[in-house]
Amino acid sequence: MARSTPLRRRLLLFYGYRGLVYFYLWLPVGAAYFTDYRGLSLAQYALIGTVGWLAMALAEVPTGAMADALGRRRSLALGAFLHGLGMLGQGLTGDFAWLVAFGVLRTLGFSFISGTDHAWLYDSLKADGEESRYTREAGRAAAVMHAAQGAASIAGAPLAVYHLAAPLVATAAVSFVAALLALRLPELPRVVPAAEGPA
């Protein structure tokens, strides 16, 4: 439980997870991959994103309930795994229907992560009586996310020189590593009242 893993180590694991799960190597070449390499129109490319984000919005409540049943750690791991699976599928198929389906799977993965990550962070701080640090640590988590996205944008372009699908497959691999890292996070007691912190 929380006491068996020092707070500093828990936070480092959490920030490592955040950095990996948001390491979007595919973003700088996404449009080129879907339109030039897979031959989609811009409307089809936009539709993949629209359907995926709509699915994510609709799944927020049910995946939140599933996260409560699974536990925060497993929910974070499942979210990263589904994101990686969707990303891998999009990197390996050229069929439009499958590209849409894998896009939905990828964004559903983030439904398991959204909110759960901050709830885990609050629980982790609360377990050590450090909940007053939540705003500061959440800010650091956001900084890690933005730094990861920036670094991935730089690293993704050289991968695309090798093959346009390479950044998508590499992003999937990084997400799978994030899922394994999430399983190293301790499952913490849920002591957060709704009015005190994130649900």
Secondary structure, DSSP 4 states (H G I P E B T S, - for coil): -GGGS-HHHHHHHHHHHHHHHT--TTGGGHHHIIIIIS---HHHHHHHHHHHHHHHHHHHHHHHHHHHHH-HHHHHHHHHHHHHHHHHHHHH---HHHHHHHHHHHHHHHHHHTTHHHHHHHHHHHHTT-GGGHHHHHHHHHHHHHHHHHHHHHHHHHHHHH-TTHHHHHHHHHHHHHHHHHTTSPPPP----TTTS--
